[in-house]
Amino acid sequence: MKKLVITTMVFLSLGVASLGTKAHADEMDQANTMPTSSSLDQTQATTSTRIDDGVYHPYWQSFDNKFNVGFDIVVANNEIIDAYNPWHDLTGMTVLFEDLEIVSPKEAVYYLQVKEGFQVVHQYLHAKINPAGVLEVFLTHS
């Protein structure tokens, strides 16, 4: 039986991060993570310290739908063993450089250097397995 793990985090950046299904924006930025192969009728809440093995699809969707990025990861034995299939759907921005890598057994990062007008911004989409076995998805930038 697959388990469903949901966590919510508040961010200052505009956007919603989620796994598996598109998240809908509400009044605050939130991140939700869940295994994509689970369905509600066959899941249960858990406080497991291990994430289920499987394929996950972390992504970030901005509220205005102009900055949407994501990638796929494979998790086995509580570690990220593969990261692949990076994608982006950007409006009014140009990607100058992108890279996807596993930076540790617990974290993968999709890096994009994007240009909007005259401004160049470095965006980092993180998928990180925390010590509680929950996959956190968050966006940082510089």
C-alpha positions as YAML, in Angstrom:
chain: A
units: angstrom
residues:
- id: 1
  name: MET
  ca: [0.00, 0.00, 0.00]
- id: 2
  name: LYS
  ca: [1.40, 3.40, -1.00]
- id: 3
  name: LYS
  ca: [1.49, 6.09, 1.65]
- id: 4
  name: LEU
  ca: [0.53, 9.71, 1.25]
- id: 5
  name: VAL
  ca: [2.75, 12.30, 2.87]
- id: 6
  name: ILE
  ca: [1.67, 15.94, 2.72]
- id: 7
  name: THR
  ca: [3.55, 18.89, 4.07]
- id: 8
  name: THR
  ca: [2.90, 22.60, 3.68]
- id: 9
  name: MET
  ca: [5.52, 25.33, 3.68]
- id: 10
  name: VAL
  ca: [5.09, 29.07, 3.16]
- id: 11
  name: PHE
  ca: [7.38, 30.89, 0.72]
- id: 12
  name: LEU
  ca: [8.04, 34.54, -0.03]
- id: 13
  name: SER
  ca: [8.48, 33.90, -3.75]
- id: 14
  name: LEU
  ca: [5.43, 33.85, -5.98]
- id: 15
  name: GLY
  ca: [4.43, 30.35, -6.97]
- id: 16
  name: VAL
  ca: [3.24, 26.93, -5.95]
- id: 17
  name: ALA
  ca: [5.34, 23.79, -5.87]
- id: 18
  name: SER
  ca: [3.83, 20.36, -6.01]
- id: 19
  name: LEU
  ca: [4.41, 16.77, -7.04]
- id: 20
  name: GLY
  ca: [2.14, 14.74, -9.21]
- id: 21
  name: THR
  ca: [-0.71, 17.11, -9.88]
- id: 22
  name: LYS
  ca: [-0.90, 20.79, -10.71]
- id: 23
  name: ALA
  ca: [-1.43, 22.87, -7.61]
- id: 24
  name: HIS
  ca: [-3.95, 25.68, -7.55]
- id: 25
  name: ALA
  ca: [-2.87, 29.03, -6.18]
- id: 26
  name: ASP
  ca: [-4.50, 30.41, -3.09]
- id: 27
  name: GLU
  ca: [-3.84, 33.50, -0.98]
- id: 28
  name: MET
  ca: [-0.39, 32.31, 0.20]
- id: 29
  name: ASP
  ca: [2.41, 30.49, -1.58]
- id: 30
  name: GLN
  ca: [2.43, 26.84, -0.57]
- id: 31
  name: ALA
  ca: [4.28, 23.67, -1.39]
- id: 32
  name: ASN
  ca: [2.63, 20.27, -1.34]
- id: 33
  name: THR
  ca: [4.35, 16.97, -1.95]
- id: 34
  name: MET
  ca: [2.80, 13.61, -2.64]
- id: 35
  name: PRO
  ca: [3.74, 10.39, -4.43]
- id: 36
  name: THR
  ca: [2.31, 10.40, -7.95]
- id: 37
  name: SER
  ca: [1.37, 6.73, -7.99]
- id: 38
  name: SER
  ca: [-0.92, 7.03, -4.98]
- id: 39
  name: SER
  ca: [-4.63, 7.49, -5.12]
- id: 40
  name: LEU
  ca: [-6.71, 8.75, -2.24]
- id: 41
  name: ASP
  ca: [-8.71, 5.57, -1.79]
- id: 42
  name: GLN
  ca: [-5.58, 3.48, -1.27]
- id: 43
  name: THR
  ca: [-3.48, 5.81, 0.87]
- id: 44
  name: GLN
  ca: [-3.20, 6.71, 4.50]
- id: 45
  name: ALA
  ca: [-1.51, 9.51, 6.41]
- id: 46
  name: THR
  ca: [1.87, 8.58, 7.79]
- id: 47
  name: THR
  ca: [4.75, 9.93, 9.80]
- id: 48
  name: SER
  ca: [7.25, 7.53, 8.27]
- id: 49
  name: THR
  ca: [10.93, 8.45, 8.37]
- id: 50
  name: ARG
  ca: [11.38, 6.99, 4.90]
- id: 51
  name: ILE
  ca: [9.94, 8.17, 1.63]
- id: 52
  name: ASP
  ca: [8.34, 5.51, -0.54]
- id: 53
  name: ASP
  ca: [10.40, 4.21, -3.46]
- id: 54
  name: GLY
  ca: [9.15, 5.44, -6.82]
- id: 55
  name: VAL
  ca: [9.13, 8.19, -9.41]
- id: 56
  name: TYR
  ca: [8.27, 11.73, -8.30]
- id: 57
  name: HIS
  ca: [7.61, 14.83, -10.38]
- id: 58
  name: PRO
  ca: [8.60, 17.96, -8.44]
- id: 59
  name: TYR
  ca: [7.66, 21.23, -10.11]
- id: 60
  name: TRP
  ca: [7.04, 24.91, -9.46]
- id: 61
  name: GLN
  ca: [4.12, 26.84, -10.92]
- id: 62
  name: SER
  ca: [3.93, 30.61, -10.49]
- id: 63
  name: PHE
  ca: [0.59, 32.20, -9.63]
- id: 64
  name: ASP
  ca: [0.55, 34.12, -12.91]
- id: 65
  name: ASN
  ca: [1.54, 30.92, -14.80]
- id: 66
  name: LYS
  ca: [4.54, 32.68, -16.39]
- id: 67
  name: PHE
  ca: [7.24, 30.63, -14.63]
- id: 68
  name: ASN
  ca: [6.65, 26.87, -14.57]
- id: 69
  name: VAL
  ca: [9.55, 24.43, -14.17]
- id: 70
  name: GLY
  ca: [10.02, 20.84, -13.08]
- id: 71
  name: PHE
  ca: [11.82, 17.55, -13.46]
- id: 72
  name: ASP
  ca: [11.49, 13.87, -12.55]
- id: 73
  name: ILE
  ca: [13.35, 11.93, -9.86]
- id: 74
  name: VAL
  ca: [13.63, 8.29, -8.89]
- id: 75
  name: VAL
  ca: [13.76, 7.51, -5.17]
- id: 76
  name: ALA
  ca: [15.04, 4.17, -3.82]
- id: 77
  name: ASN
  ca: [16.08, 3.28, -0.27]
- id: 78
  name: ASN
  ca: [15.32, 6.82, 0.92]
- id: 79
  name: GLU
  ca: [17.75, 8.36, -1.59]
- id: 80
  name: ILE
  ca: [17.44, 10.15, -4.94]
- id: 81
  name: ILE
  ca: [19.14, 7.82, -7.41]
- id: 82
  name: ASP
  ca: [18.22, 9.56, -10.68]
- id: 83
  name: ALA
  ca: [17.10, 13.00, -11.83]
- id: 84
  name: TYR
  ca: [15.98, 13.49, -15.43]
- id: 85
  name: ASN
  ca: [13.54, 15.11, -17.84]
- id: 86
  name: PRO
  ca: [13.92, 18.77, -16.81]
- id: 87
  name: TRP
  ca: [11.31, 21.06, -18.36]
- id: 88
  name: HIS
  ca: [10.31, 24.70, -18.34]
- id: 89
  name: ASP
  ca: [7.33, 26.69, -19.61]
- id: 90
  name: LEU
  ca: [8.21, 30.38, -19.38]
- id: 91
  name: THR
  ca: [6.36, 33.45, -20.65]
- id: 92
  name: GLY
  ca: [8.35, 36.61, -21.36]
- id: 93
  name: MET
  ca: [11.65, 35.05, -20.28]
- id: 94
  name: THR
  ca: [14.58, 33.48, -22.10]
- id: 95
  name: VAL
  ca: [16.61, 30.57, -20.70]
- id: 96
  name: LEU
  ca: [20.32, 31.36, -21.00]
- id: 97
  name: PHE
  ca: [21.56, 28.22, -19.22]
- id: 98
  name: GLU
  ca: [20.07, 25.20, -17.45]
- id: 99
  name: ASP
  ca: [21.41, 22.19, -15.57]
- id: 100
  name: LEU
  ca: [19.90, 19.36, -13.53]
- id: 101
  name: GLU
  ca: [22.00, 17.46, -11.05]
- id: 102
  name: ILE
  ca: [21.87, 15.34, -7.93]
- id: 103
  name: VAL
  ca: [23.86, 17.38, -5.40]
- id: 104
  name: SER
  ca: [23.63, 14.76, -2.63]
- id: 105
  name: PRO
  ca: [21.81, 11.44, -2.09]
- id: 106
  name: LYS
  ca: [19.00, 13.49, -0.51]
- id: 107
  name: GLU
  ca: [18.74, 16.44, -2.93]
- id: 108
  name: ALA
  ca: [18.43, 17.21, -6.64]
- id: 109
  name: VAL
  ca: [18.49, 20.75, -8.05]
- id: 110
  name: TYR
  ca: [17.32, 22.11, -11.41]
- id: 111
  name: TYR
  ca: [19.25, 25.32, -12.10]
- id: 112
  name: LEU
  ca: [18.10, 27.88, -14.65]
- id: 113
  name: GLN
  ca: [19.64, 31.19, -15.61]
- id: 114
  name: VAL
  ca: [16.81, 33.24, -17.12]
- id: 115
  name: LYS
  ca: [16.63, 36.68, -18.66]
- id: 116
  name: GLU
  ca: [13.55, 38.87, -18.38]
- id: 117
  name: GLY
  ca: [14.04, 42.20, -20.12]
- id: 118
  name: PHE
  ca: [17.46, 43.40, -18.99]
- id: 119
  name: GLN
  ca: [17.46, 41.41, -15.73]
- id: 120
  name: VAL
  ca: [19.22, 38.05, -15.39]
- id: 121
  name: VAL
  ca: [18.05, 35.82, -12.53]
- id: 122
  name: HIS
  ca: [19.39, 32.48, -11.28]
- id: 123
  name: GLN
  ca: [16.54, 30.12, -10.27]
- id: 124
  name: TYR
  ca: [17.05, 26.85, -8.38]
- id: 125
  name: LEU
  ca: [14.25, 24.27, -8.04]
- id: 126
  name: HIS
  ca: [15.14, 21.92, -5.16]
- id: 127
  name: ALA
  ca: [13.72, 18.47, -4.42]
- id: 128
  name: LYS
  ca: [15.06, 17.39, -1.03]
- id: 129
  name: ILE
  ca: [14.31, 14.42, 1.21]
- id: 130
  name: ASN
  ca: [14.30, 15.81, 4.76]
- id: 131
  name: PRO
  ca: [15.26, 13.79, 7.89]
- id: 132
  name: ALA
  ca: [11.58, 12.93, 8.46]
- id: 133
  name: GLY
  ca: [11.44, 11.22, 5.05]
- id: 134
  name: VAL
  ca: [9.33, 13.94, 3.44]
- id: 135
  name: LEU
  ca: [10.14, 15.24, -0.04]
- id: 136
  name: GLU
  ca: [10.33, 19.03, 0.13]
- id: 137
  name: VAL
  ca: [10.06, 21.05, -3.07]
- id: 138
  name: PHE
  ca: [11.12, 24.70, -3.02]
- id: 139
  name: LEU
  ca: [12.47, 27.45, -5.26]
- id: 140
  name: THR
  ca: [15.37, 29.74, -4.45]
- id: 141
  name: HIS
  ca: [16.90, 32.48, -6.56]
- id: 142
  name: SER
  ca: [19.75, 34.95, -6.70]
...
